[in-house]
Amino acid sequence: MGALPQAVDMDNDGDLDLLVGDRSGVIWFFENTGTAVSPELRARGKLKADGVELNVGANASLDVADWNNDGRFDLIVGCEYYSVRVFLNTGSNNSPVFGSGEVVIQNYSTLMRNHPRVVDFDQDGKKDLIVGEEWGYVYFYRNIGSDDQPTFSNTGVAVKLEGGGDLKVSSRAHIDWVDWNGDGAFDLLVGDNDGQLWVFLNSATSAVVGEGVSEQLRHLNLSPNFPNPFNGETHIPFVVTESGPVRLEIVNALGRNVRVLLDDHRQPGCYTPIWNGVDDHGMAVPSGLYFAILQTGGMRHRQKMVYLK
């Protein structure tokens, strides 16, 4: 298993840096010393936890999220051997300090070489975990606690396809989630050990996806915002391919409107509006998960964003 990167604004300077988990179980920090549009990465060494090298044994894979809703990004780390751990940030977003890792899931049958992602999978307003693993399956771990104090049983549920079978790729499922087809529901992207990328479209509920189709990545009208996670403001680039009405709004994790950034007629071109973390009434929003939703030309695209104060 090679390097597994995650983009995050580690030094809170408005551009994306890289965290990279490697085969030995450590996580490397590469600082962007350039700009958001012309990045230049410089190795800054291995991350520490509790003052010593953060090491999960082998094959570190990670996600970044505000795990306990304290406004600081934390690390959610998978590994070779059967567990997912959370390393809470007890410092700040521009000077993170990670404590000793807490095991949040341990399963000796389904968490070999696991790859976790944080998402509200069942759309109940609380962060859950979806985890890809060595044999090509993807498991859903429901949060049975609260959003700011997530709690999980050690038994996951295999994500199902429409016909009732388990979602499975050849081996070593590496996952992410995105609104691939612009229908307002998140879909699953799954890479496998054969070098293929599979797209599983969400065709029914948040826990059921359609049959996978191996596809090449294609251009979407709404690009990822940067920086993400962000503090202060973030840029949300998108492309209009033909003249017409365009609406760009921000909604929270429950789908409630927070801010309408744009709602008018636009000519073809590239646009990059900025959201500064306030709602339509000028009030600052709390830290958490938000979505930018673009509607244009009969299409609807959604991009997840993490706001950290």
N, C-alpha and C positions, 0 to 999 in steps of 0.2 A: 504494500500500500504506500503510495507516494504522499507528497505534501498536501495538506488540506487547508486552504486559505479561507479567511473571513475578513471582509473589509469593514473597518470601523474607524471613526475619527478618534484615535487614542489620545492625542494631545490637545484636542478641542480647539484646533486652529482653523477649522472650516474646510479641510480637505481630508480625503480618505487615506488611512494607513492600512497596513496589512498585519494580521495575526495569522501565523501558519503553524498548524500542528504537524509533527513529523512522526516517523516510524518509531523513534526511540521513546515517544511519550511526552516530549516537551513542547512548549509553544514559544515560537520566536516572534519578536516584534520588529517590523520593518517600518520605519518612519518615512512619511512622504515629506521630503525637504524641498519639493518643487511646489506646484500649484495643483488645484483641482483638475484643470484641463491639461496640464503638462507635468504629470507626477514624476518624481525622482525618488526612488526608494533607497534607504540606507539602513543596514542592519544595526539594531540597537541591543541585540542580545536576547536572552531567554527571559520569559516572565517568571516572577517569583510569587510564592504563596507562603504566607507566614514567615517571610524572611529567607526562605530557602527556595531552590529551584522547583518550579511547578512541574511535576512529573507524574503522569497517570499510568506509567508502566510500559505501554507500547501503543502505537497508532492513535495519537491524540487527534480527535476531530471535535470541532467546537461550533457553538452558536453564541451570539451576543444578544442580551436582552436585559431589561430592568426587571430582574426576577422578583424582588420584594417591594417594588413600587416606591423606592426611596429617592428616585431621580438620578440614580447612578447606574451605569451599565455594569452587568455582571457577566461571568463566563459560565456557559453550560457545556460540559466537556464529556464526550464519549471516549471509549478506549477499547483496547483489545479484549479485556477480560470482564465482561458481564455486568458492568455498572455504568450509570450516568451520574456525574457529580456536578455540583454547582459551587463555584468559587465567588463569594460575595465581595463586592468592591466596598471596602471600608474607608477609602480615601475620597477622591473626587474624580470627575470625568477627565480633567486635564492632568491629574496626578493620581492615577488609580493605585490602590493598594489592595491586594487580594488576600483574603484569609484562607485558612486551611479548607480544603474541599469537603463538602457534605454530600454523602451518597444519597440521592433522591430516588433512584430505582436500582435494584439489583436482581437480575434474573439470569440463572445459569443455563437456560435453554434457548433464550431468544435475544441475548445481548452480546453475542460474539462480534467483535470488530464493529461496534455500533456507531451510528452517525445521527445525532439528535437535532431536532429543529423545534423551536418554540412557536406555537400557533394555537389560537382558540379553535380547535378542530371541530368541536360540537356546537360552536356558536352560542355558548351560554354566558359569555362575558368573562370567562376565566381562562388563563393561559394553560394549555395542555402541552404534551410532548408527542411528536411523531418521531419514530426511530427506525432508520434503515439498518439492516444487519448483514452478517456474513453470507447467509444462504439466499439472499435476494428478496426477502420479505420486508414489509413495512408495517410496524406496529403502532397502534394508538394507545397512549396512556392518558386516561381521563384524570383531570384534576378534581379530587374529591375534597379538597380544602377550599381556600379562598384565593382570589387573584393575587393578593399581596403575601399570602402564606401558602404556596402550592403544596399539596400533599398527594401522593400517588400510592396505589397498591403496587406490588411487584409483578402483577399479572397484566400484560398488555393484550389488546385485541388486534388480530391481524386485519389490516385494511382490506375491505372486500371490493370485488368487482360487481358489475350489474347482475351477472348471472349467479352470484353467490360464492364464486371461487375466491381464493386469496389473491391479492395483488402480489406478483412475483416477477423479478427479473432473473437473469442467469445467476448472479452472485454479487455480493458486496454492494448492496443498494445504498447509493449516496443521494440524498433527497433535498429538494427545496420546494417551496410552494409559491404560486403566482397565479393571477387571473390570466391564464394563457389565451383564452378565446374572447375575452372582453364581455362576459355575460354577468359579471358581478359576483361570481362564486369562485373560490380559490381552487386551483387544480394542482396536481402533483407532477413535478419533474423528477425523474429518477435516472441517475447514471448507473451503469453496471460495469462489471469487470471485463466485458468484451469491448468496451469503448463506445457503447451505444448510449444515446439519450432517449428516454421514453417519456412521453407526455400522456398522463392519465387525466382525462377531462372529468370534472365533477358534474355528473349528469342527474343526480337525484338529491341526496342529502349530504351533509358535511362528512359523513362516514362511509359514503359509497361513491366510487368513481367508475368511469366508463372503461372500456377496453383500451389498453395502451396502444399507441401508434409511435413507432420510432421515427422521429423527424429531425431535420436540421433546424437549428435556431433560425427564426425569421424575425424581421423587423416589426416591432410594435409601435403604435403611434405614441404611447406614453413610455418614456424612458425612466430608468431608476433615478430617484432624486439623489442629490448630493449636497452636503454630506449626509450619511445615514448609518447609524443613529446621528442625531444632530442636537445641538444646543444653540438657541438664539434664532437662527433661520436656516432654511434649506431651499435649494433651487430645484424646480420641478420641470425638466425639459420635455417638450412634446413637439410633434410635427403635424401640421395640417396639410393634407394632400390635395384638398379641393375647397373652394370657397363655400362658406356656410356657417351656421350657428355652432358655437363652441361653448361648452360649459365645463369648468374645472372646479370641483368642490372638494373639501376636506370633510371626512366623516370619522367618528370614533370607532372603537372596536365593536360597539353595539349597533353600528350603522346609522347613528344619529348625526344629522348635519351639524358641523362645527363652523365652517367658513366657506363662503362662495368666493373663490379667487377671480373667476372670470365667467362671464355669461353674456356674450355678444357675438357679432358676426366677425369672422376673421378670414383673411386672404391666405392662400397657400404660403407656407414658410415655417421656420423654426422659431419657437417661443420658449422662454424660460422664466416663468413667473416665480416669485419668491414668497414663501410662507414663513412668517415670523413667530408662530406659536400662539397666536391670539385668535379669538372667535369673531363672529360677525359684530359683536357688541364691544370689541376692543379689550375683552378680558383675557388674561393669560390662561391657557389651558393647562391641565396637570400633565405630568410625565405619563407616557404610556404609548400604546400602539394606535396609530392612525392610518387612514387610507386616503390617497389622492385618487379621485375618480374623474376620468376624462370622458366626455360624451361628445362625439363629433361624427358627422356623416353616417348616422345610423349605427355607429359602433360605440362600445363602452369598454373602457380599460380601467384596471385598478392596480395601484402600486402601494405596497405596504411601507410605512415609515415609522421609525421609533424616535420619539421626542424625549429627551432627557434634560431636565432642568438642573 
